[in-house]
Amino acid sequence: MAAPLQGEIKKGRASLIGGIAVGIAVLALWTMIARDLGIASTMTLIAGLAAAVAVAVWIRIADL
């Protein structure tokens, strides 16, 4: 029988920084594509912000 693990899982700072960086990149790309397509409006940017936050959170959680 295996011995139980001791200690706690450390949450890495790299996943936090990576999530933030990818979130910023997603928002930047979303904004550039919306501008090129001519659909840059407040609602489009809010949708882009929601997508960027969702991707950033996903990266943070997936890397834990």
C-alpha positions in Angstrom: 0.0 0.0 0.0 1.4 3.4 -0.9 2.0 6.1 1.7 -0.2 9.2 1.5 1.4 12.3 0.0 2.3 14.9 2.4 2.4 18.7 1.9 0.3 20.8 -0.3 0.2 21.6 -4.0 1.9 24.8 -4.8 0.1 27.1 -7.3 2.6 28.3 -9.9 3.1 31.9 -10.7 3.8 31.0 -14.3 0.2 29.9 -15.0 -1.1 33.2 -13.6 1.3 35.3 -15.7 0.7 33.1 -18.8 -3.1 33.4 -18.4 -2.9 37.2 -18.2 -0.6 37.4 -21.2 -2.8 35.1 -23.3 -5.9 37.0 -22.2 -4.3 40.3 -23.3 -3.3 38.8 -26.6 -6.8 37.4 -27.2 -8.4 40.8 -26.5 -5.9 42.5 -28.8 -6.5 40.1 -31.7 -10.3 40.3 -31.1 -10.1 44.1 -31.4 -8.0 44.1 -34.5 -10.2 41.6 -36.3 -13.4 43.5 -35.3 -11.8 46.7 -36.6 -10.8 45.1 -39.9 -14.3 43.6 -40.3 -15.9 47.0 -39.6 -17.9 45.7 -36.6 -16.0 47.4 -33.8 -18.7 48.5 -31.4 -19.1 48.6 -27.6 -20.9 45.3 -27.6 -18.3 43.6 -29.8 -15.5 44.8 -27.4 -17.4 43.6 -24.4 -17.8 40.2 -26.0 -14.1 40.3 -26.7 -13.3 41.1 -23.1 -15.5 38.3 -22.0 -13.7 35.9 -24.3 -10.3 37.1 -23.1 -11.2 36.6 -19.5 -12.6 33.2 -20.2 -9.4 32.1 -22.0 -7.2 33.6 -19.2 -9.2 31.8 -16.5 -9.1 28.6 -18.5 -5.3 28.7 -18.8 -4.9 29.5 -15.1 -7.2 26.6 -14.0 -5.9 24.1 -16.5 -2.3 24.7 -15.4 -2.9 24.0 -11.8 
